[in-house]
């Protein structure tokens, strides 16, 4: 099954549970070339820290379900 991606490069985001992080921007996308592999995004938040999240809406650990929202 092909992954359903939530975020793309350049999206502005905010985490619902960690407002102290500030707003963030997707600075990198990584996709596995293997069937069933993971899709990751790296987000740079205003606090200066880059954080990585799963980016497949078919996965229950996707960043959307964890609280990352596009603004």
Legacy VTK file of the C-alpha trace (Angstrom):
# vtk DataFile Version 3.0
C-alpha trace
ASCII
DATASET POLYDATA
POINTS 71 float
0.000 0.000 0.000
1.366 3.402 -0.977
1.819 5.824 1.962
-0.541 8.779 2.328
1.740 11.702 3.111
0.590 14.464 5.459
3.386 17.064 5.306
5.529 18.301 2.446
8.670 20.409 2.236
8.062 24.023 3.262
4.833 23.448 5.235
4.435 25.618 8.335
3.319 23.590 11.370
2.520 23.835 15.066
2.409 21.097 17.701
-0.845 21.043 19.701
0.764 19.732 22.893
4.096 21.610 22.887
3.353 25.289 22.282
6.736 26.185 23.833
8.396 24.832 20.680
6.806 27.631 18.651
5.918 27.329 14.991
7.957 25.094 12.737
8.784 24.526 9.090
9.332 21.230 7.302
12.961 21.351 6.147
13.468 17.762 4.942
11.452 14.791 3.669
12.741 11.219 3.524
10.970 8.324 1.851
11.929 4.675 1.906
12.289 3.018 -1.482
11.200 -0.320 0.015
7.534 -1.327 0.018
6.122 -0.718 3.490
9.083 1.467 4.453
8.745 4.569 6.582
8.345 8.200 5.549
9.917 10.849 7.749
9.902 14.630 7.907
12.289 16.868 9.798
10.799 20.039 11.257
12.787 23.066 12.472
10.902 24.781 15.291
11.321 28.347 16.561
13.149 27.061 19.642
16.004 26.133 17.277
15.661 22.363 17.555
14.976 20.062 14.598
12.593 17.227 15.363
11.729 14.209 13.209
8.269 12.734 12.767
6.654 9.895 10.849
4.731 11.270 7.865
2.409 8.438 6.772
-1.293 8.876 7.571
-1.702 5.084 7.243
0.540 4.680 10.308
-1.008 5.193 13.764
2.214 6.965 14.827
1.913 9.615 12.094
2.761 13.146 13.201
-0.858 14.199 12.563
-2.139 11.808 15.225
0.644 12.954 17.574
-0.518 16.581 17.377
1.377 18.252 14.520
-0.932 20.536 12.530
-0.420 22.612 9.389
-0.942 26.345 10.000
LINES 1 72
71 0 1 2 3 4 5 6 7 8 9 10 11 12 13 14 15 16 17 18 19 20 21 22 23 24 25 26 27 28 29 30 31 32 33 34 35 36 37 38 39 40 41 42 43 44 45 46 47 48 49 50 51 52 53 54 55 56 57 58 59 60 61 62 63 64 65 66 67 68 69 70
